[in-house]
Amino acid sequence: MSSFDYLPGMQEIDSDSLPRVQALLREFSPETCTEENVRAALACSAPSIADFAALLSPAALPLLEEIAQAAQAQTRRWHGNSVGLYTPLYIANYCENHCSYCGFSCHQDITRTKLSMEDLRRRAEEIAATGLQEILLLTGESRSESSVDYIAQAIALLHNYFPAIGIEIYPLNCDEYATLQQAGADYVSVYQETYDPVLYDKVHVQGPKRCYPYRFYAQERALLGGMRGVSFGALLGLGDWRRDIFAAGLHAYFTQRKHPQAEIAFSLPRMRPHSRVSERELTQAMLALRLLMPQAGIAISTRERPALRDAAVRLAATKMSAGVRTSVSEQDDPQFTIADSRSVSEIHDMLKNNGLQPVYLDYV
């Protein structure tokens, strides 16, 4: 099976976003950008795709302080001092994919489990007691163990506790996203992991995740299914981070123009604890995305240490998780190790001390 072959049951939609992103990615040459290109990008009120490329280039690193000031100004203009708070809720860790980088891969020797509705109710009550009103529901990528019906039941139950519910699950068809939206889900997060098709094929050894275009078009199918928002991202350090962020930015940019009503967001998970992407380069990626799409949300992962997360929300990030657990239960293996274990109240106080406003619900 080629990574561009659809499997039976995978819906194909009429969209040209993938070939457009691939064509521009082939032309992307960040090493050719100069300081003059970067300064020209900073002078633009609405940076172009070429400006975005310059902001991601090595030539931009010496100008990071100026880029940070410009990004912070756009963050305050579009988002004020607000920072949204949420927490992930893992309800299952079964997976049918063999991905070489993932702790939930089907070939990993870990304890597999999923929450019953009664277990889920207890977990929801624990989280709701912290004051959080938004959660991100996650499963491993297994249709057999975490069916759409099971996820819909979970969302319907959780909607009694949380007004805002996002999902980070395996990609679905439009009608399936509609089912979950009607159950109470608001937005969908899907990460392409890497936009390099050769590397994508190499690291996704088996399973439905091997289908590159089906995953790529998940956000558009979610919007066609009625979701109000979608999030984009790549796993930084898996491939060339500049190329992956450039492609993720274009992916979101073109999706926004096709679906202007959609709420667009980014997440920038970095391979940890050892990463080929430095904290300075992660910051550069975040700032460039802010200037390309100033209206978009940006979440900063608990993979990062507290000092970096605190700096990120002062500059460009508009959302952060708190009280995080990356396993289904305390006894299970986590998907990844977190670096920021602060509670909801600790994150709340940090934001207030930095002149920022913690927001527990931004949509009714």
N, C-alpha and C positions, 0 to 999 in steps of 0.2 A: 504493500500500500504506500503510495506517495503521500507526502504531507499535504498535498493539494487535492487529494481525492476525498470527496464527500462519502460518508457511509450512509446506508439505507436509513431513512427517517430524518436525516439532517436537512433542514429547510434551507434552500438557496433563495436569496432576495436580489432584487434588481438594484445594484449599487456599483458605482465605479470608484469607491474610495480606496480599495486595496491597490488597483493598478496605479492610481494617482500617487499614493504614498510610496509605492515601490519605485516609480519613475524618479521622484524627487530624491529618494534615498540613494539611488544610484549616482546622482549628480552631487551629492553632499560631500564636500571636501573641506572639513573644518581647518585643516592645516594650512590652507591657502588664505585664510582670512587674516586681516591685518588690524593693527590698533585703529587705523582710520575707519575700517569697516565697523568696528565695535562702537566707536564714538558716533558714527553716523546713525547706528541703530539706537543709541541712547538719545539722540536728538529727535527721533521720530515720536509723534504722539500715538501712532498706531503702527508698530513694527510689522514689517512684511516677513514672508517666509525666509527671504535672504537675510534680513536683520536677525531673525531667530537663529539662523545658522551661525551668524557672527557672534551672537551672545553665548553660544555653546562652544565656541572655538578656544583653543589654547591661548590665543591672543587676548581673550577676555579675562583670563585669570588675574593678571596684574591690575585690572580695573575693577576688581570685584567689589570694592568699597563703593565706587560710584554706581555700579549696577545695583547694589543693595539699596542705596538711597532712592534710586528711581523705582525699584520694585516696592519698597516700603510705601512710597507715596501713592502708588497705584493700589496697593492693598488697602490703605486707609481711605482712599477715594471711593472704592467700590464696596468695601466690606466694613468700614469703620474700625472700631476696636473689638469687634465681636470674634470670639473663637468658640466653635461648636465642640461639645463634649459628647462622647459616645463610648461604648465598649463593644468588643467582639464577643459573640456567643457561639461557641462551637457545639453543635448538636450531634455530629457524627464524624467519624474519621475513616470510614471505609473508602477505598479508592480502586478504580479499575485501570488506572494509568501507571505506566512505568516511566517516571521522570527522574533523571539522574541526580537532580539537585534537591528533591523534596522529601521531607520527613514523613509524609503520608503516602509516599509511593507504594504501589501494591506489592513490591518486593521487599519493603522494609519489614523487619521482624519486630512489630510493635503490637500492643494490645489494641484490638479493634472493638469499637463499641458505638452505640448511639443512644440518645436519651429517649426514654418513654415520655408520654405526655405528662405523667405525674412528676417524673424527674425534672422535666422542663418547667413545669409550673413552680416547683420549689426553687429552681435556679433563677427564674424570672423574678420571684418575690425577693430573693437575695439582692439581685441587681437593682430592682426598683427601690429598695430600701436605701440605696446610696443617693437617690435623687435623680439618677439618670433617666432620661425620657427617650433616648434614641439608642438602638442597638444595631449591630451588623451581624446577621445570622450567617454562619459558615458551616459547610459540610465538606467532606472529601468528595471526590468526583466519582460517585457510584450511583447510577440510576437504579440498580437492583436493590441496594440497601438503603438509599436515601431517595425514594421515589418523589415525583412531583406531588403526589397526594400526601405523602408524609410531610414534606416541606410546607405544603399549604395548610395542613392541620397545625403544624408548629407556628406558622405565622399568625393564623387565626387566634390561637391561644395567646401568643405574645402580644397581640394587638390589644388585649385587655389590660396590659401593663405599660406598653410603650406606644405613644402616638406615631413615632417615626421608626420604620424598620427597613434596613437595607439587607441585601442578600449578596453573598459571595459564594456561589455554588458552580456546578458545571453549566456550560452554555445550554440554552434552551431554544426551542422554536417560538415564534410569535404567540401562538395560542397558549403555550405553556406559561410564558411570561404574563399573559393576560390573566390566567388562572391565579397566579401568585399575586398579581396586582389587586385583583378582586378580593383576595384573602386578607390583604392589608399591607403588602410590601410597597415601598416608595421608590427605591432606587436599586441599581445593580452595579456591582463592582466586578470587572473582569480584567485580568492582566494577561497581556500577550506573552509575558515572560521575556521573550526576545523577538525582535522584528526581523532578525537575520534568518531567512528561510533555510539556509544550509545548516546553521547552528540549531535552529528550531527542530529540524528533522533529526539531528544527531542526539539531542538531549531528551526528546520525547520518543522513547524507544518503542512503546506499544500503548494501545488504548485509544479511545476516541479523541483524546486531546491531540493526537498526532495531526488531526485535520486543521491545518493553519487557517484557511479562509473561514471555516465555520466558527472558529474562536474569534477571529478578527471582526466578524460582523455581528457578534453577540450584542454589542451595545445598540446597534441599529435595530436589531430584532426586538430588544427590550423596549425601546422607545415606540416601535410600531405596536408592541403589545400593551402600551398604555403607561409604562413607567415614567415618572416625572424626571428622574435623573439617572445619570450613568457616570461611572468612574473609569479612568484609563490609567495604565502604568506598565512598567517593565521591571523585572528583577535585576537591579543594577549590580553589575559585576559578572553576570552570566555571559554577556557578550560585550561588545564595544559600547560603553555607556553613552557616549555622545550620539552614536547612531541610533541607539534604542530610544533615547529621550527625544531626539529629532523626529523619529517616526511616531512616537506616542503623541507628541505635540501636534503633528500633522493629522494623525488619526482623529484626535479630538476636534481639531480646527475644522476639518471637512465635515465631521458629524454635526457640529454646531451649526454650520451653514445650511445643511440639509434639514435640520430639526431645530429651528431657532428658539422654540419654546423649551427645549431641554435644559436642565441644569447639568452643567459639565463639571467634573472634578478630576483631580489627579491624585495618585498616591505613589510614593517613591521608596518602595522597600529596597533595602540594600542587603546583599548577601553578607551575613554576619556569622561568627565574630571576626572572620578574616575576609577582607574585601579588597578587590583591586581598585575600588573607587574610594577616594579619600573623602573625608568630611567636607573639605573645601570644594571638591568637585561635586559632591551631592548638593551643596549650597548653590553652586553655580547652576546646576540643572533646575533647581527649584525657582531661582530668580529669573532664569530665562523663560520658564513656563509662565510665571506671573506676568512678565512683560508681553509675551505673545497673546495670552488670554487673561486679561486683568479681571474679568468677571468670574472666572472659574474658581472653584474651591480647590484647596491643596491640603491634603492630610499628611501628617508626619508620623512615622511609625515608631512603636515602642521598641523596635530593633535598635534604635539610636539612644545614646546616653542622654540623661536629663538636660545637661547643659546645651547640647545641640538642639534638642527639641524646644527648649525655652527660647533660644535665639531664633529658631525658625518661625515661631508664632509672632515674634516681634517684627519680623521682616516680611514674610510672605505666606506662611501657612495659616489656614483659617479653620482647621479642624485637628483635634488630637484625641486619642483614646486615653482612657484612665481605668485603673483597677483591672488590668488586663490579665487574662489567662488564655494560653494558646493550646489548651487540651480540652477534651470533652469533660473529663472529670479530673480531680486532683491526683488520682492514681494513674492516669494514662500518660503516655508519652506526648510531649508538646510538639506542635508542628515546627516551631523554631524557638530559640531562646530570646527572651526579651532583655533589654538593658535598662528599661525604665519601669519599675514596679510600683510607682507612686499610686496612692489611692485617689479616688475622685475628689475628696476634700483637699488633699495636698495639691493636686493640679489646680483646683479652684482657687486656692489661696495664692499659688504662684502667679496665676493670671491676674488676679486682683492687685498683687504687689507690683506687677509690671504695667499697671494702668490699662489692662485689657478686661474685656467683659465676657465672663463665661456664659455661654448660651446653651441651654439644655434642650431647647426645641425652637427650630427656625422655620417651621412650616406647619400650618393647620389645614 
